[in-house]
Amino acid sequence: MIGSYVTHKTKASLGEGIVLDETSSVATVLWPASSETHTYSKDFLITCDRASNVEITTRLHERRFATMSRRYVGVRLAGAHNQNRVTHCWSCMHDLLGSRDLECRSCGWLVCLCGACGCGYEGPHG
């Protein structure tokens, strides 16, 4: 379930969130719309499908470009050079997998569920 997009059964206003951590009974979810993180019983969470994940990641990635005042050129499935890549997001530290995550057409980095890619990276000392 970690890395999955979820919705809350009774709090639709939260939109869709990303599972950052979980135990057998609870999951910690990041709600990108508000940048807040909360822990909920798994009984209240519904997992979204892969098509929804791609749509949401693309939307959040596009939103990041807008905040950087950059022209958005989109995402694509990770190329052969990224297929076996395992890394983490510089922005939220979420695990990234070349076999699962999209790739930014502008910088070639994997796109995180939070929308971050290499285009906004300013180095370890920012």
PyRosetta script that sets phi, psi and omega in degrees:
from pyrosetta import init, pose_from_sequence

init()
pose = pose_from_sequence("MIGSYVTHKTKASLGEGIVLDETSSVATVLWPASSETHTYSKDFLITCDRASNVEITTRLHERRFATMSRRYVGVRLAGAHNQNRVTHCWSCMHDLLGSRDLECRSCGWLVCLCGACGCGYEGPHG")
pose.set_psi(1, -25.8)
pose.set_omega(1, 179.0)
pose.set_phi(2, -59.6)
pose.set_psi(2, 132.1)
pose.set_omega(2, -177.7)
pose.set_phi(3, 90.0)
pose.set_psi(3, -7.6)
pose.set_omega(3, 179.7)
pose.set_phi(4, -81.2)
pose.set_psi(4, 151.8)
pose.set_omega(4, 171.4)
pose.set_phi(5, -88.0)
pose.set_psi(5, 140.2)
pose.set_omega(5, -179.7)
pose.set_phi(6, -136.8)
pose.set_psi(6, 160.5)
pose.set_omega(6, 169.0)
pose.set_phi(7, -122.1)
pose.set_psi(7, 158.7)
pose.set_omega(7, 179.1)
pose.set_phi(8, -96.1)
pose.set_psi(8, 131.7)
pose.set_omega(8, -175.3)
pose.set_phi(9, -58.9)
pose.set_psi(9, -35.8)
pose.set_omega(9, -174.5)
pose.set_phi(10, -113.4)
pose.set_psi(10, -3.1)
pose.set_omega(10, -178.6)
pose.set_phi(11, -125.2)
pose.set_psi(11, 65.5)
pose.set_omega(11, -177.4)
pose.set_phi(12, -59.2)
pose.set_psi(12, -26.2)
pose.set_omega(12, -178.2)
pose.set_phi(13, -64.8)
pose.set_psi(13, -17.2)
pose.set_omega(13, 178.5)
pose.set_phi(14, -71.5)
pose.set_psi(14, -19.7)
pose.set_omega(14, -176.7)
pose.set_phi(15, 78.2)
pose.set_psi(15, -144.5)
pose.set_omega(15, 179.3)
pose.set_phi(16, -108.8)
pose.set_psi(16, 138.9)
pose.set_omega(16, -178.8)
pose.set_phi(17, -120.1)
pose.set_psi(17, 173.6)
pose.set_omega(17, -177.5)
pose.set_phi(18, -118.6)
pose.set_psi(18, 126.8)
pose.set_omega(18, 179.0)
pose.set_phi(19, -74.9)
pose.set_psi(19, 118.8)
pose.set_omega(19, -179.8)
pose.set_phi(20, -96.1)
pose.set_psi(20, -30.0)
pose.set_omega(20, -177.2)
pose.set_phi(21, -156.9)
pose.set_psi(21, 157.6)
pose.set_omega(21, 179.5)
pose.set_phi(22, -157.0)
pose.set_psi(22, 156.1)
pose.set_omega(22, 168.3)
pose.set_phi(23, -120.5)
pose.set_psi(23, -168.5)
pose.set_omega(23, -178.9)
pose.set_phi(24, -67.0)
pose.set_psi(24, -23.8)
pose.set_omega(24, -174.7)
pose.set_phi(25, -120.7)
pose.set_psi(25, -18.7)
pose.set_omega(25, -177.8)
pose.set_phi(26, -130.4)
pose.set_psi(26, 160.0)
pose.set_omega(26, 176.9)
pose.set_phi(27, -136.4)
pose.set_psi(27, 140.2)
pose.set_omega(27, 174.6)
pose.set_phi(28, -95.1)
pose.set_psi(28, 125.3)
pose.set_omega(28, -172.1)
pose.set_phi(29, -121.1)
pose.set_psi(29, 134.1)
pose.set_omega(29, 172.2)
pose.set_phi(30, -95.2)
pose.set_psi(30, 126.1)
pose.set_omega(30, 177.5)
pose.set_phi(31, -100.8)
pose.set_psi(31, 98.1)
pose.set_omega(31, -174.9)
pose.set_phi(32, -54.9)
pose.set_psi(32, -33.5)
pose.set_omega(32, -177.8)
pose.set_phi(33, -61.3)
pose.set_psi(33, -32.9)
pose.set_omega(33, -178.7)
pose.set_phi(34, -114.1)
pose.set_psi(34, -6.8)
pose.set_omega(34, -176.0)
pose.set_phi(35, 61.1)
pose.set_psi(35, 23.0)
pose.set_omega(35, 179.1)
pose.set_phi(36, -99.7)
pose.set_psi(36, 149.7)
pose.set_omega(36, 177.5)
pose.set_phi(37, -119.1)
pose.set_psi(37, 132.4)
pose.set_omega(37, 179.2)
pose.set_phi(38, -139.8)
pose.set_psi(38, 156.7)
pose.set_omega(38, 177.3)
pose.set_phi(39, -108.8)
pose.set_psi(39, 132.8)
pose.set_omega(39, -176.8)
pose.set_phi(40, -132.5)
pose.set_psi(40, 155.8)
pose.set_omega(40, 169.5)
pose.set_phi(41, -64.4)
pose.set_psi(41, 137.6)
pose.set_omega(41, 179.7)
pose.set_phi(42, -61.5)
pose.set_psi(42, -20.8)
pose.set_omega(42, 178.4)
pose.set_phi(43, -62.0)
pose.set_psi(43, -21.6)
pose.set_omega(43, -177.3)
pose.set_phi(44, -99.1)
pose.set_psi(44, 2.8)
pose.set_omega(44, -176.4)
pose.set_phi(45, -112.4)
pose.set_psi(45, 140.7)
pose.set_omega(45, 178.0)
pose.set_phi(46, -119.0)
pose.set_psi(46, 126.3)
pose.set_omega(46, 179.3)
pose.set_phi(47, -76.8)
pose.set_psi(47, 135.4)
pose.set_omega(47, 177.8)
pose.set_phi(48, -88.6)
pose.set_psi(48, 160.7)
pose.set_omega(48, -179.0)
pose.set_phi(49, -82.3)
pose.set_psi(49, 169.1)
pose.set_omega(49, -177.0)
pose.set_phi(50, -59.5)
pose.set_psi(50, -41.3)
pose.set_omega(50, 179.5)
pose.set_phi(51, -60.5)
pose.set_psi(51, -38.5)
pose.set_omega(51, 177.2)
pose.set_phi(52, -65.4)
pose.set_psi(52, -40.2)
pose.set_omega(52, 179.1)
pose.set_phi(53, -60.0)
pose.set_psi(53, -44.6)
pose.set_omega(53, 179.9)
pose.set_phi(54, -63.7)
pose.set_psi(54, -44.2)
pose.set_omega(54, -179.8)
pose.set_phi(55, -62.3)
pose.set_psi(55, -44.7)
pose.set_omega(55, -178.1)
pose.set_phi(56, -69.0)
pose.set_psi(56, -44.8)
pose.set_omega(56, 179.0)
pose.set_phi(57, -58.9)
pose.set_psi(57, -43.7)
pose.set_omega(57, 179.6)
pose.set_phi(58, -62.2)
pose.set_psi(58, -44.2)
pose.set_omega(58, 179.8)
pose.set_phi(59, -61.9)
pose.set_psi(59, -44.4)
pose.set_omega(59, -179.7)
pose.set_phi(60, -68.3)
pose.set_psi(60, -36.4)
pose.set_omega(60, 177.3)
pose.set_phi(61, -64.3)
pose.set_psi(61, -44.7)
pose.set_omega(61, 178.3)
pose.set_phi(62, -62.2)
pose.set_psi(62, -40.0)
pose.set_omega(62, 178.8)
pose.set_phi(63, -62.3)
pose.set_psi(63, -39.6)
pose.set_omega(63, 177.8)
pose.set_phi(64, -61.8)
pose.set_psi(64, -40.6)
pose.set_omega(64, 178.2)
pose.set_phi(65, -61.8)
pose.set_psi(65, -40.4)
pose.set_omega(65, 179.5)
pose.set_phi(66, -62.5)
pose.set_psi(66, -40.0)
pose.set_omega(66, -180.0)
pose.set_phi(67, -69.7)
pose.set_psi(67, -22.4)
pose.set_omega(67, 177.5)
pose.set_phi(68, -93.0)
pose.set_psi(68, 1.7)
pose.set_omega(68, -177.3)
pose.set_phi(69, 54.9)
pose.set_psi(69, 44.0)
pose.set_omega(69, 178.7)
pose.set_phi(70, -115.6)
pose.set_psi(70, 150.9)
pose.set_omega(70, 176.7)
pose.set_phi(71, -72.6)
pose.set_psi(71, 129.6)
pose.set_omega(71, -178.0)
pose.set_phi(72, -87.3)
pose.set_psi(72, 126.5)
pose.set_omega(72, 179.6)
pose.set_phi(73, -112.6)
pose.set_psi(73, -1.2)
pose.set_omega(73, 171.5)
pose.set_phi(74, 99.2)
pose.set_psi(74, -172.5)
pose.set_omega(74, -179.0)
pose.set_phi(75, -127.9)
pose.set_psi(75, 168.3)
pose.set_omega(75, 176.3)
pose.set_phi(76, -149.9)
pose.set_psi(76, 167.3)
pose.set_omega(76, 172.3)
pose.set_phi(77, -62.7)
pose.set_psi(77, 145.1)
pose.set_omega(77, -177.7)
pose.set_phi(78, -57.8)
pose.set_psi(78, 136.0)
pose.set_omega(78, 178.4)
pose.set_phi(79, -72.4)
pose.set_psi(79, 173.0)
pose.set_omega(79, -177.2)
pose.set_phi(80, -56.3)
pose.set_psi(80, -35.8)
pose.set_omega(80, -179.1)
pose.set_phi(81, -67.7)
pose.set_psi(81, -19.5)
pose.set_omega(81, -179.6)
pose.set_phi(82, -106.2)
pose.set_psi(82, -7.0)
pose.set_omega(82, -173.6)
pose.set_phi(83, -56.5)
pose.set_psi(83, -38.7)
pose.set_omega(83, -178.0)
pose.set_phi(84, -98.6)
pose.set_psi(84, 8.2)
pose.set_omega(84, -176.2)
pose.set_phi(85, -73.8)
pose.set_psi(85, 134.9)
pose.set_omega(85, 174.5)
pose.set_phi(86, -129.3)
pose.set_psi(86, 120.2)
pose.set_omega(86, -177.9)
pose.set_phi(87, -150.8)
pose.set_psi(87, -161.0)
pose.set_omega(87, 176.7)
pose.set_phi(88, -141.6)
pose.set_psi(88, 160.1)
pose.set_omega(88, 179.8)
pose.set_phi(89, -74.6)
pose.set_psi(89, 134.5)
pose.set_omega(89, 177.9)
pose.set_phi(90, -70.1)
pose.set_psi(90, -24.5)
pose.set_omega(90, -175.1)
pose.set_phi(91, -87.2)
pose.set_psi(91, -46.9)
pose.set_omega(91, -175.9)
pose.set_phi(92, -119.6)
pose.set_psi(92, -1.7)
pose.set_omega(92, 177.8)
pose.set_phi(93, 70.0)
pose.set_psi(93, 12.7)
pose.set_omega(93, 178.0)
pose.set_phi(94, -68.2)
pose.set_psi(94, 143.2)
pose.set_omega(94, 177.4)
pose.set_phi(95, -65.7)
pose.set_psi(95, 139.1)
pose.set_omega(95, 177.6)
pose.set_phi(96, -121.2)
pose.set_psi(96, 138.8)
pose.set_omega(96, 179.7)
pose.set_phi(97, -128.6)
pose.set_psi(97, 127.3)
pose.set_omega(97, 178.8)
pose.set_phi(98, -61.2)
pose.set_psi(98, -28.0)
pose.set_omega(98, -179.7)
pose.set_phi(99, -77.8)
pose.set_psi(99, -11.4)
pose.set_omega(99, -175.8)
pose.set_phi(100, -120.1)
pose.set_psi(100, -39.5)
pose.set_omega(100, -170.8)
pose.set_phi(101, -91.5)
pose.set_psi(101, 159.5)
pose.set_omega(101, 179.2)
pose.set_phi(102, -81.1)
pose.set_psi(102, 167.6)
pose.set_omega(102, -179.7)
pose.set_phi(103, -120.9)
pose.set_psi(103, 138.7)
pose.set_omega(103, 178.1)
pose.set_phi(104, -74.0)
pose.set_psi(104, 130.9)
pose.set_omega(104, 179.0)
pose.set_phi(105, -71.4)
pose.set_psi(105, -19.4)
pose.set_omega(105, -177.7)
pose.set_phi(106, -84.3)
pose.set_psi(106, -48.7)
pose.set_omega(106, -175.2)
pose.set_phi(107, -109.0)
pose.set_psi(107, -17.3)
pose.set_omega(107, -179.7)
pose.set_phi(108, 84.8)
pose.set_psi(108, -2.1)
pose.set_omega(108, 178.2)
pose.set_phi(109, -77.8)
pose.set_psi(109, 158.4)
pose.set_omega(109, 172.4)
pose.set_phi(110, -67.6)
pose.set_psi(110, 143.9)
pose.set_omega(110, -179.9)
pose.set_phi(111, -96.7)
pose.set_psi(111, 127.0)
pose.set_omega(111, -179.9)
pose.set_phi(112, -78.2)
pose.set_psi(112, 160.7)
pose.set_omega(112, 175.2)
pose.set_phi(113, -60.3)
pose.set_psi(113, -23.4)
pose.set_omega(113, 178.4)
pose.set_phi(114, -82.5)
pose.set_psi(114, -6.8)
pose.set_omega(114, 178.8)
pose.set_phi(115, 100.5)
pose.set_psi(115, -6.8)
pose.set_omega(115, -177.5)
pose.set_phi(116, -78.0)
pose.set_psi(116, 148.3)
pose.set_omega(116, 172.9)
pose.set_phi(117, -144.4)
pose.set_psi(117, -167.6)
pose.set_omega(117, -179.4)
pose.set_phi(118, -71.7)
pose.set_psi(118, -16.7)
pose.set_omega(118, -177.2)
pose.set_phi(119, -62.4)
pose.set_psi(119, -28.4)
pose.set_omega(119, -179.9)
pose.set_phi(120, -99.7)
pose.set_psi(120, 0.5)
pose.set_omega(120, -176.2)
pose.set_phi(121, -75.0)
pose.set_psi(121, 128.7)
pose.set_omega(121, -179.0)
pose.set_phi(122, -113.4)
pose.set_psi(122, 11.3)
pose.set_omega(122, 179.7)
pose.set_phi(123, 93.9)
pose.set_psi(123, 169.4)
pose.set_omega(123, -174.7)
pose.set_phi(124, -65.8)
pose.set_psi(124, -17.6)
pose.set_omega(124, -179.0)
pose.set_phi(125, -112.4)
pose.set_psi(125, 8.2)
pose.set_omega(125, 175.2)
pose.set_phi(126, 30.6)
pose.dump_pdb("model.pdb")
